């Protein structure tokens, strides 16, 4: 992949991943730094722990100084901690920025010092503690202050329009479960809003071609990113071009990874403004569910020090399938032409929490819910065995194409 393309980039921006322009981001960060130093709010426990880690650990101290050597936005790790401290008691607002932690870390991610530091297991364990703290806030009633119809609120006309996009003229209440007459439209927290379900009265995104057992249906409402056939067991996933490395993506699972080596990968990324639940692409039985801890803020080393306008993280989505926090759901299809496959839920920055709503041993039909992402970026992959020939619908394999959840995205060709 790793090739800037206007259509996916614009989808990335419209989907809530990128700032409207560099000046907007610069003004926001500058305001956050100044406000934080003015308020002098004591560091919350997980931020204080991170400060002590950086101050006292030689590797972290070096990495967090190197990543700010040529910084143009946040200039030091102390300023970074000051802004992170504020963000932990704020819910994201709608508007001209991307996910807030990604916004303050995108520049240091794009440095050699940042790359090395953000791969460290001890740092990612601390990031998890930080985001667990933030998750508690996003589950609380205090987080509903952005669920309003004022400017930058998630029920402002601009936000509603963004969330209705792609639904053929339906209104938000027709698309999603909500109670518009209630405070915050019936949502009790930011997280409740983020994981909102479709309105069950209107059969939103009905399963396409339900009577055709060879059809593969889309697992997520997403933007197409990449497809690769004959993906290798191991490959140089860190080079430009981002080949998939299935042993690493599938965590070298002792039970089910090997039969998928050499198979086909289909990948998309979800929009911050979109629908964040996953649905089964096949009919069958859930064999195993695996949660894999990993990184939160790492981009491909082949793209380090790229111009920010090239959006290097957008070009790193295949790379992160091997190292980021993710969940594997192995499914044995009842259709022998498909057999074993895997749905991979992939965190992208922020909380990156993956929740399965199915259990091992459970039977699923095409289109049944499998789980959901809680607030944080997200991507996903479908992985099929070698020898399973999928004829993909060209509408859904164009760069930047909107892939509607439960759409018929491909058909498996029966072996002769």
DOBA-944930 format. One record per residue (C-alpha): x, y, z; residue number from 0. Coordinates in nm, 4 decimals. Layout:
BEGIN
{atom {X; Y; Z}; NUM}
...
// end
This chain:
BEGIN
{atom {0.0000; 0.0000; 0.0000}; 0}
{atom {0.2007; 0.2997; 0.1301}; 1}
{atom {0.1034; 0.5363; -0.1510}; 2}
{atom {-0.0624; 0.8721; -0.0829}; 3}
{atom {-0.4018; 0.8852; -0.2480}; 4}
{atom {-0.6366; 1.1810; -0.2373}; 5}
{atom {-0.9562; 0.9787; -0.2007}; 6}
{atom {-0.8562; 0.7713; 0.1073}; 7}
{atom {-0.6942; 1.0801; 0.2601}; 8}
{atom {-1.0109; 1.2814; 0.2170}; 9}
{atom {-1.2128; 0.9905; 0.3602}; 10}
{atom {-0.9689; 0.9868; 0.6523}; 11}
{atom {-1.0291; 1.3582; 0.7053}; 12}
{atom {-1.4084; 1.3506; 0.6640}; 13}
{atom {-1.4273; 1.0439; 0.8859}; 14}
{atom {-1.2827; 1.2396; 1.1771}; 15}
{atom {-0.9184; 1.1286; 1.1649}; 16}
{atom {-0.7409; 1.4442; 1.0470}; 17}
{atom {-0.7560; 1.8140; 1.1345}; 18}
{atom {-0.9227; 2.0477; 0.8873}; 19}
{atom {-0.5840; 2.2119; 0.8251}; 20}
{atom {-0.2472; 2.2559; 1.0026}; 21}
{atom {-0.3412; 2.5961; 1.1473}; 22}
{atom {-0.6439; 2.4516; 1.3260}; 23}
{atom {-0.4266; 2.1864; 1.4906}; 24}
{atom {-0.1534; 2.4342; 1.5830}; 25}
{atom {-0.3992; 2.6768; 1.7463}; 26}
{atom {-0.5701; 2.3985; 1.9413}; 27}
{atom {-0.2441; 2.2540; 2.0741}; 28}
{atom {-0.1064; 2.5970; 2.1613}; 29}
{atom {-0.4254; 2.6768; 2.3512}; 30}
{atom {-0.4115; 2.3471; 2.5384}; 31}
{atom {-0.0504; 2.3962; 2.6431}; 32}
{atom {-0.1130; 2.7532; 2.7652}; 33}
{atom {-0.4333; 2.6575; 2.9475}; 34}
{atom {-0.2666; 2.3625; 3.1150}; 35}
{atom {0.0216; 2.5701; 3.2490}; 36}
{atom {-0.2200; 2.8412; 3.3620}; 37}
{atom {-0.4499; 2.5985; 3.5481}; 38}
{atom {-0.1606; 2.4042; 3.7032}; 39}
{atom {-0.3881; 2.1046; 3.7552}; 40}
{atom {-0.2011; 1.8340; 3.9509}; 41}
{atom {-0.1110; 1.5369; 3.7377}; 42}
{atom {-0.3682; 1.2588; 3.7561}; 43}
{atom {-0.2249; 0.9265; 3.8826}; 44}
{atom {-0.1525; 0.7600; 3.5459}; 45}
{atom {0.0064; 1.0783; 3.4078}; 46}
{atom {0.2233; 1.1132; 3.7180}; 47}
{atom {0.3301; 0.7498; 3.6715}; 48}
{atom {0.4236; 0.8237; 3.3102}; 49}
{atom {0.6231; 1.1296; 3.4178}; 50}
{atom {0.8170; 0.9222; 3.6693}; 51}
{atom {0.8816; 0.6544; 3.4069}; 52}
{atom {1.0223; 0.9111; 3.1640}; 53}
{atom {1.2289; 1.0895; 3.4288}; 54}
{atom {1.3763; 0.7738; 3.5816}; 55}
{atom {1.4121; 0.5281; 3.2924}; 56}
{atom {1.7106; 0.5998; 3.0674}; 57}
{atom {1.5528; 0.4539; 2.7522}; 58}
{atom {1.2326; 0.6523; 2.8027}; 59}
{atom {1.4165; 0.9714; 2.8957}; 60}
{atom {1.6230; 0.9534; 2.5776}; 61}
{atom {1.3267; 0.8645; 2.3553}; 62}
{atom {1.0979; 1.1353; 2.4914}; 63}
{atom {1.3677; 1.3984; 2.4488}; 64}
{atom {1.4671; 1.2866; 2.0987}; 65}
{atom {1.1092; 1.2881; 1.9695}; 66}
{atom {1.0765; 1.6612; 2.0454}; 67}
{atom {1.4152; 1.7763; 1.9105}; 68}
{atom {1.2636; 1.9313; 1.5968}; 69}
{atom {0.9051; 1.9656; 1.7146}; 70}
{atom {0.6819; 2.2399; 1.5761}; 71}
{atom {0.3687; 2.1753; 1.7846}; 72}
{atom {0.4237; 2.0345; 2.1345}; 73}
{atom {0.7839; 2.1228; 2.2196}; 74}
{atom {0.8668; 1.9001; 2.5181}; 75}
{atom {0.7483; 1.5930; 2.7001}; 76}
{atom {0.6432; 1.8095; 2.9950}; 77}
{atom {0.4074; 2.0030; 2.7674}; 78}
{atom {0.2827; 1.6700; 2.6331}; 79}
{atom {0.2022; 1.5486; 2.9845}; 80}
{atom {0.0240; 1.8757; 3.0648}; 81}
{atom {-0.2048; 1.8344; 2.7628}; 82}
{atom {-0.2628; 1.4628; 2.8236}; 83}
{atom {-0.3635; 1.5459; 3.1801}; 84}
{atom {-0.6393; 1.7760; 3.0512}; 85}
{atom {-0.7627; 1.5294; 2.7910}; 86}
{atom {-0.8241; 1.2578; 3.0504}; 87}
{atom {-1.1213; 1.4539; 3.1877}; 88}
{atom {-1.2636; 1.5640; 2.8518}; 89}
{atom {-1.4813; 1.3858; 2.5989}; 90}
{atom {-1.3923; 1.4471; 2.2338}; 91}
{atom {-1.6011; 1.7119; 2.0657}; 92}
{atom {-1.7156; 1.7096; 1.7031}; 93}
{atom {-1.5434; 1.9370; 1.4590}; 94}
{atom {-1.2196; 2.0229; 1.2910}; 95}
{atom {-0.9790; 1.7866; 1.4716}; 96}
{atom {-0.9104; 1.4161; 1.4806}; 97}
{atom {-0.8941; 1.1925; 1.7917}; 98}
{atom {-0.7321; 1.4125; 2.0572}; 99}
{atom {-0.4481; 1.1870; 2.1743}; 100}
{atom {-0.3576; 1.1052; 1.8152}; 101}
{atom {-0.3565; 1.4780; 1.7388}; 102}
{atom {-0.0931; 1.5507; 2.0047}; 103}
{atom {0.1150; 1.2404; 1.9279}; 104}
{atom {0.1076; 1.2361; 1.5456}; 105}
{atom {0.4183; 1.4540; 1.5175}; 106}
{atom {0.6347; 1.2625; 1.7703}; 107}
{atom {0.5130; 0.9342; 1.6156}; 108}
{atom {0.6756; 1.0490; 1.2913}; 109}
{atom {1.0270; 1.0626; 1.4435}; 110}
{atom {1.2986; 0.8052; 1.5034}; 111}
{atom {1.2934; 0.8743; 1.8761}; 112}
{atom {0.9172; 0.8390; 1.8914}; 113}
{atom {0.9186; 0.5168; 1.6900}; 114}
{atom {1.1655; 0.3524; 1.9282}; 115}
{atom {0.9909; 0.4712; 2.2442}; 116}
{atom {0.6390; 0.3853; 2.1286}; 117}
{atom {0.7365; 0.0245; 2.0577}; 118}
{atom {0.8452; -0.0343; 2.4187}; 119}
{atom {0.6253; -0.2771; 2.6083}; 120}
{atom {0.6608; -0.0893; 2.9360}; 121}
{atom {0.5395; 0.2332; 2.7735}; 122}
{atom {0.2429; 0.0638; 2.6087}; 123}
{atom {0.1483; -0.0940; 2.9412}; 124}
{atom {0.1443; 0.2572; 3.0878}; 125}
{atom {-0.0569; 0.3892; 2.7924}; 126}
{atom {-0.3126; 0.1171; 2.8675}; 127}
{atom {-0.3395; 0.2394; 3.2275}; 128}
{atom {-0.3854; 0.5948; 3.0995}; 129}
{atom {-0.6563; 0.4929; 2.8560}; 130}
{atom {-0.8298; 0.2728; 3.1127}; 131}
{atom {-0.8545; 0.5891; 3.3250}; 132}
{atom {-0.9954; 0.7813; 3.0284}; 133}
{atom {-1.2370; 0.4975; 2.9526}; 134}
{atom {-1.3826; 0.5323; 3.3009}; 135}
{atom {-1.4471; 0.8996; 3.2295}; 136}
{atom {-1.6010; 0.8229; 2.8877}; 137}
{atom {-1.8365; 0.5748; 3.0582}; 138}
{atom {-1.9491; 0.8383; 3.3096}; 139}
{atom {-2.2422; 1.0837; 3.2868}; 140}
{atom {-1.9900; 1.3725; 3.2917}; 141}
{atom {-1.8819; 1.2745; 2.9422}; 142}
{atom {-2.2230; 1.3659; 2.7969}; 143}
{atom {-2.1398; 1.7386; 2.7963}; 144}
{atom {-2.0470; 1.7122; 2.4253}; 145}
{atom {-2.3700; 1.5277; 2.3366}; 146}
{atom {-2.5544; 1.8520; 2.2640}; 147}
{atom {-2.6770; 2.0493; 1.9636}; 148}
{atom {-2.4513; 2.3531; 2.0174}; 149}
{atom {-2.1474; 2.4162; 1.7936}; 150}
{atom {-1.8935; 2.1328; 1.8294}; 151}
{atom {-2.1589; 1.9166; 1.9913}; 152}
{atom {-2.2325; 1.5764; 1.8421}; 153}
{atom {-2.5933; 1.6719; 1.7710}; 154}
{atom {-2.5089; 1.9994; 1.5996}; 155}
{atom {-2.6343; 2.0192; 1.2395}; 156}
{atom {-2.2810; 1.9651; 1.1048}; 157}
{atom {-2.2229; 1.6533; 1.3145}; 158}
{atom {-2.5641; 1.5059; 1.2367}; 159}
{atom {-2.5010; 1.5594; 0.8667}; 160}
{atom {-2.1660; 1.3779; 0.8889}; 161}
{atom {-2.3197; 1.0813; 1.0704}; 162}
{atom {-2.6094; 1.0600; 0.8214}; 163}
{atom {-2.3718; 1.0545; 0.5240}; 164}
{atom {-2.3956; 0.7363; 0.3201}; 165}
{atom {-2.7417; 0.6384; 0.4448}; 166}
{atom {-2.9418; 0.7508; 0.1416}; 167}
{atom {-3.1297; 1.0415; 0.2968}; 168}
{atom {-3.2306; 0.8750; 0.6234}; 169}
{atom {-3.2243; 1.0895; 0.9361}; 170}
{atom {-3.0111; 1.0130; 1.2411}; 171}
{atom {-3.3102; 0.8845; 1.4463}; 172}
{atom {-3.4081; 0.6618; 1.1540}; 173}
{atom {-3.0547; 0.5202; 1.1346}; 174}
{atom {-2.9535; 0.4814; 1.5001}; 175}
{atom {-3.1186; 0.3911; 1.8282}; 176}
{atom {-3.1739; 0.7131; 2.0202}; 177}
{atom {-3.4346; 0.9188; 2.2089}; 178}
{atom {-3.4122; 1.2736; 2.0687}; 179}
{atom {-3.6642; 1.4090; 2.3208}; 180}
{atom {-3.4453; 1.3009; 2.6135}; 181}
{atom {-3.1342; 1.4793; 2.7436}; 182}
{atom {-2.8343; 1.3885; 2.5286}; 183}
{atom {-3.0750; 1.1987; 2.3011}; 184}
{atom {-3.1001; 0.9224; 2.5591}; 185}
{atom {-2.7287; 0.8369; 2.5721}; 186}
{atom {-2.5987; 0.8065; 2.9283}; 187}
{atom {-2.2302; 0.8515; 2.8415}; 188}
{atom {-1.9953; 0.9304; 2.5555}; 189}
{atom {-1.9204; 0.5598; 2.5180}; 190}
{atom {-2.2905; 0.4722; 2.4938}; 191}
{atom {-2.3129; 0.7169; 2.2043}; 192}
{atom {-1.9950; 0.5894; 2.0379}; 193}
{atom {-2.1115; 0.2252; 2.0306}; 194}
{atom {-2.4661; 0.3171; 1.9252}; 195}
{atom {-2.6634; 0.0433; 1.7534}; 196}
{atom {-2.8732; 0.0704; 1.4387}; 197}
{atom {-3.2446; 0.1426; 1.4761}; 198}
{atom {-3.3978; -0.2068; 1.4836}; 199}
{atom {-3.7274; -0.0768; 1.3440}; 200}
{atom {-3.5819; 0.0158; 1.0060}; 201}
{atom {-3.3672; -0.2840; 0.9057}; 202}
{atom {-3.0638; -0.0599; 0.8501}; 203}
{atom {-2.7902; -0.2208; 0.6400}; 204}
{atom {-2.9933; -0.5353; 0.5810}; 205}
{atom {-2.7893; -0.8440; 0.4889}; 206}
{atom {-2.7375; -0.8545; 0.1148}; 207}
{atom {-2.7971; -1.1813; -0.0738}; 208}
{atom {-2.8929; -1.3783; 0.2392}; 209}
{atom {-2.9823; -1.6898; 0.0390}; 210}
{atom {-2.6445; -1.7183; -0.1352}; 211}
{atom {-2.4116; -1.9240; 0.0899}; 212}
{atom {-2.0992; -1.8420; -0.1115}; 213}
{atom {-2.1323; -1.4679; -0.0511}; 214}
{atom {-1.8913; -1.2856; 0.1825}; 215}
{atom {-2.0582; -0.9944; 0.3621}; 216}
{atom {-1.8817; -0.6870; 0.4970}; 217}
{atom {-1.7991; -0.7146; 0.8663}; 218}
{atom {-1.7715; -0.3409; 0.9337}; 219}
{atom {-1.8956; -0.0067; 0.8050}; 220}
{atom {-1.5566; 0.1024; 0.6789}; 221}
{atom {-1.3392; 0.2566; 0.4102}; 222}
{atom {-1.1522; 0.0088; 0.1898}; 223}
{atom {-0.7770; 0.0198; 0.2475}; 224}
{atom {-0.6064; -0.2811; 0.0908}; 225}
{atom {-0.6435; -0.6380; -0.0346}; 226}
{atom {-0.3628; -0.8890; -0.0753}; 227}
{atom {-0.3743; -1.2427; -0.2067}; 228}
{atom {-0.1137; -1.5056; -0.1172}; 229}
{atom {-0.0071; -1.3171; 0.1936}; 230}
{atom {0.3034; -1.4864; 0.3323}; 231}
{atom {0.3475; -1.6593; 0.6658}; 232}
{atom {0.6214; -1.4055; 0.7429}; 233}
{atom {0.7187; -1.0982; 0.5469}; 234}
{atom {0.9010; -0.7676; 0.5857}; 235}
{atom {0.5968; -0.5786; 0.7087}; 236}
{atom {0.8131; -0.2776; 0.8043}; 237}
{atom {0.9178; -0.1924; 0.4463}; 238}
{atom {0.7474; 0.0414; 0.2026}; 239}
{atom {0.4619; -0.1461; 0.0401}; 240}
{atom {0.3478; -0.2990; 0.3703}; 241}
{atom {0.3200; -0.6702; 0.2866}; 242}
{atom {0.1109; -0.8567; 0.5424}; 243}
{atom {0.2945; -1.0981; 0.7725}; 244}
{atom {0.0304; -1.3465; 0.8801}; 245}
{atom {0.2220; -1.5229; 1.1552}; 246}
{atom {0.2630; -1.1893; 1.3312}; 247}
{atom {-0.0856; -1.0571; 1.2539}; 248}
{atom {-0.2404; -1.3777; 1.3923}; 249}
{atom {-0.0029; -1.3858; 1.6898}; 250}
{atom {0.1359; -1.7232; 1.5802}; 251}
{atom {-0.1804; -1.8780; 1.7218}; 252}
{atom {-0.0984; -2.2433; 1.7976}; 253}
{atom {-0.4433; -2.3695; 1.7025}; 254}
{atom {-0.5596; -2.1826; 1.3954}; 255}
{atom {-0.2979; -1.9512; 1.2432}; 256}
{atom {-0.1073; -2.1974; 1.0231}; 257}
{atom {-0.3983; -2.2975; 0.7926}; 258}
{atom {-0.4369; -1.9297; 0.6992}; 259}
{atom {-0.0757; -1.8724; 0.5933}; 260}
{atom {-0.0624; -1.7912; 0.2230}; 261}
{atom {-0.4230; -1.6763; 0.2203}; 262}
{atom {-0.6099; -1.3574; 0.1292}; 263}
{atom {-0.6407; -1.0409; 0.3416}; 264}
{atom {-0.9087; -0.7720; 0.2995}; 265}
{atom {-0.8603; -0.4576; 0.5121}; 266}
{atom {-1.0638; -0.1454; 0.5824}; 267}
{atom {-1.0610; 0.1356; 0.8392}; 268}
{atom {-1.3580; 0.2697; 1.0322}; 269}
{atom {-1.4577; 0.6337; 1.0581}; 270}
{atom {-1.4696; 0.8164; 1.3917}; 271}
{atom {-1.8110; 0.9505; 1.2862}; 272}
{atom {-1.9378; 0.6070; 1.1820}; 273}
{atom {-2.0803; 0.2812; 1.3149}; 274}
{atom {-1.8426; 0.0823; 1.5354}; 275}
{atom {-1.9931; -0.2652; 1.5700}; 276}
{atom {-1.8706; -0.5759; 1.3870}; 277}
{atom {-2.0805; -0.8399; 1.2108}; 278}
{atom {-1.9980; -1.1874; 1.0928}; 279}
{atom {-1.8962; -1.2095; 0.7253}; 280}
{atom {-1.9784; -1.5825; 0.7128}; 281}
{atom {-2.2081; -1.8392; 0.8697}; 282}
{atom {-2.0406; -2.0842; 1.1023}; 283}
{atom {-1.9066; -2.1445; 1.4526}; 284}
{atom {-1.6818; -1.9201; 1.6597}; 285}
{atom {-1.3816; -2.1391; 1.7431}; 286}
{atom {-1.1576; -1.9045; 1.9379}; 287}
{atom {-1.1350; -1.5427; 2.0540}; 288}
{atom {-0.7935; -1.3976; 2.1342}; 289}
{atom {-0.7136; -1.0540; 2.2795}; 290}
{atom {-0.3612; -0.9349; 2.1958}; 291}
{atom {-0.1996; -0.6411; 2.3760}; 292}
{atom {0.0217; -0.4262; 2.1593}; 293}
{atom {0.1279; -0.0776; 2.0634}; 294}
{atom {-0.0923; 0.2317; 2.0458}; 295}
{atom {0.1104; 0.4952; 1.8611}; 296}
{atom {0.3432; 0.3400; 1.6038}; 297}
{atom {0.3673; 0.4023; 1.2305}; 298}
{atom {0.5729; 0.2261; 0.9652}; 299}
{atom {0.9485; 0.2914; 1.0013}; 300}
{atom {0.9651; 0.3195; 0.6218}; 301}
{atom {0.7643; 0.6413; 0.6531}; 302}
{atom {0.9373; 0.8084; 0.9463}; 303}
{atom {1.0089; 1.1795; 0.9012}; 304}
{atom {0.7604; 1.2018; 0.6121}; 305}
{atom {0.5993; 1.5399; 0.5437}; 306}
{atom {0.2879; 1.5642; 0.7647}; 307}
{atom {0.0721; 1.6323; 0.4589}; 308}
{atom {0.1551; 1.2777; 0.3364}; 309}
{atom {-0.0351; 1.1422; 0.6391}; 310}
{atom {0.2171; 0.8656; 0.7157}; 311}
{atom {-0.0084; 0.6959; 0.9697}; 312}
{atom {-0.2784; 0.6528; 0.7043}; 313}
{atom {-0.0176; 0.4751; 0.4956}; 314}
{atom {0.0797; 0.2470; 0.7877}; 315}
{atom {-0.2461; 0.0610; 0.8412}; 316}
{atom {-0.1178; -0.2703; 0.7047}; 317}
{atom {0.2006; -0.2336; 0.9132}; 318}
{atom {0.0050; -0.1908; 1.2382}; 319}
{atom {-0.1843; -0.5200; 1.1864}; 320}
{atom {0.1259; -0.6953; 1.3206}; 321}
{atom {0.2030; -0.4880; 1.6304}; 322}
{atom {-0.0987; -0.2995; 1.7603}; 323}
{atom {-0.3586; -0.3979; 2.0212}; 324}
{atom {-0.6130; -0.6234; 1.8480}; 325}
{atom {-0.8600; -0.9096; 1.8756}; 326}
{atom {-0.8789; -1.2271; 1.6667}; 327}
{atom {-1.2065; -1.4129; 1.6125}; 328}
{atom {-1.1521; -1.7444; 1.4339}; 329}
{atom {-1.4657; -1.8789; 1.2650}; 330}
{atom {-1.5147; -2.2157; 1.0972}; 331}
{atom {-1.7607; -2.1502; 0.8169}; 332}
{atom {-2.0399; -2.3997; 0.7620}; 333}
{atom {-1.9639; -2.3601; 0.3919}; 334}
{atom {-1.6727; -2.5973; 0.3148}; 335}
{atom {-1.5713; -2.3767; 0.0231}; 336}
{atom {-1.4771; -2.1136; 0.2854}; 337}
{atom {-1.3779; -2.3209; 0.5876}; 338}
{atom {-1.1625; -2.1527; 0.8520}; 339}
{atom {-1.1311; -1.7734; 0.8409}; 340}
{atom {-1.0420; -1.4989; 1.0861}; 341}
{atom {-1.1896; -1.1602; 1.1645}; 342}
{atom {-0.9219; -0.9262; 1.3061}; 343}
{atom {-1.0307; -0.6165; 1.5007}; 344}
{atom {-0.7382; -0.3707; 1.5065}; 345}
{atom {-0.6964; -0.0765; 1.7406}; 346}
{atom {-0.5726; 0.2517; 1.5973}; 347}
{atom {-0.4475; 0.4893; 1.8705}; 348}
{atom {-0.6476; 0.6077; 2.1739}; 349}
{atom {-0.8411; 0.3532; 2.3807}; 350}
{atom {-0.8443; 0.0806; 2.1127}; 351}
{atom {-1.0709; -0.1396; 2.3244}; 352}
{atom {-1.2113; -0.4435; 2.1429}; 353}
{atom {-1.5176; -0.6137; 2.2959}; 354}
{atom {-1.6514; -0.9431; 2.1614}; 355}
{atom {-2.0245; -0.9982; 2.2105}; 356}
{atom {-2.0063; -1.3613; 2.0959}; 357}
{atom {-1.8523; -1.6546; 2.2815}; 358}
{atom {-1.6330; -1.9430; 2.1772}; 359}
{atom {-1.8462; -2.2301; 2.0511}; 360}
{atom {-2.1315; -2.0003; 1.9508}; 361}
{atom {-2.2950; -2.0432; 1.6106}; 362}
{atom {-2.3333; -1.7280; 1.4015}; 363}
{atom {-2.5159; -1.6443; 1.0831}; 364}
{atom {-2.3932; -1.3984; 0.8248}; 365}
{atom {-2.4574; -1.0490; 0.9531}; 366}
{atom {-2.4864; -1.1426; 1.3220}; 367}
{atom {-2.3094; -0.9085; 1.5606}; 368}
{atom {-1.9613; -1.0197; 1.6698}; 369}
{atom {-1.8560; -0.7256; 1.8889}; 370}
{atom {-1.7580; -0.3599; 1.8874}; 371}
{atom {-1.4831; -0.1001; 1.9231}; 372}
{atom {-1.4987; 0.1393; 2.2147}; 373}
{atom {-1.3638; 0.4878; 2.1622}; 374}
{atom {-1.0433; 0.4880; 1.9728}; 375}
{atom {-0.9416; 0.4375; 1.6181}; 376}
{atom {-1.0072; 0.1126; 1.4488}; 377}
{atom {-0.9323; -0.0987; 1.1452}; 378}
{atom {-1.0202; -0.4575; 1.0610}; 379}
{atom {-0.9103; -0.7454; 0.8406}; 380}
{atom {-1.0762; -1.0542; 0.6991}; 381}
{atom {-0.8313; -1.3404; 0.6471}; 382}
{atom {-0.9170; -1.6435; 0.4309}; 383}
{atom {-0.7302; -1.9704; 0.3706}; 384}
{atom {-0.5062; -2.0217; 0.0681}; 385}
{atom {-0.7046; -2.1884; -0.2055}; 386}
{atom {-1.0227; -1.9961; -0.1213}; 387}
{atom {-1.0830; -1.7927; -0.4354}; 388}
{atom {-1.2858; -1.4811; -0.3656}; 389}
{atom {-1.4211; -1.2767; -0.6536}; 390}
{atom {-1.4429; -0.9310; -0.4979}; 391}
{atom {-1.7013; -0.6737; -0.6015}; 392}
{atom {-1.4960; -0.4008; -0.7685}; 393}
{atom {-1.7171; -0.1333; -0.6142}; 394}
{atom {-1.5674; -0.2181; -0.2751}; 395}
{atom {-1.2005; -0.2548; -0.3696}; 396}
{atom {-1.1429; 0.0947; -0.5055}; 397}
{atom {-0.9142; 0.3047; -0.2803}; 398}
{atom {-1.1313; 0.5062; -0.0439}; 399}
{atom {-1.4545; 0.3208; -0.1280}; 400}
{atom {-1.7259; 0.3177; 0.1386}; 401}
{atom {-1.7901; -0.0453; 0.2354}; 402}
{atom {-2.1349; -0.0762; 0.3899}; 403}
{atom {-2.1603; -0.3264; 0.6739}; 404}
{atom {-2.3377; -0.6496; 0.5692}; 405}
{atom {-2.3019; -0.5600; 0.2001}; 406}
{atom {-2.2154; -0.8458; -0.0341}; 407}
{atom {-1.8493; -0.7639; -0.1010}; 408}
{atom {-1.7393; -1.0876; -0.2659}; 409}
{atom {-1.8329; -1.4393; -0.3668}; 410}
{atom {-1.6335; -1.7560; -0.3132}; 411}
{atom {-1.5795; -1.9552; -0.6315}; 412}
{atom {-1.6400; -2.3279; -0.5795}; 413}
{atom {-1.3327; -2.5383; -0.6648}; 414}
{atom {-1.3801; -2.7440; -0.9791}; 415}
// end
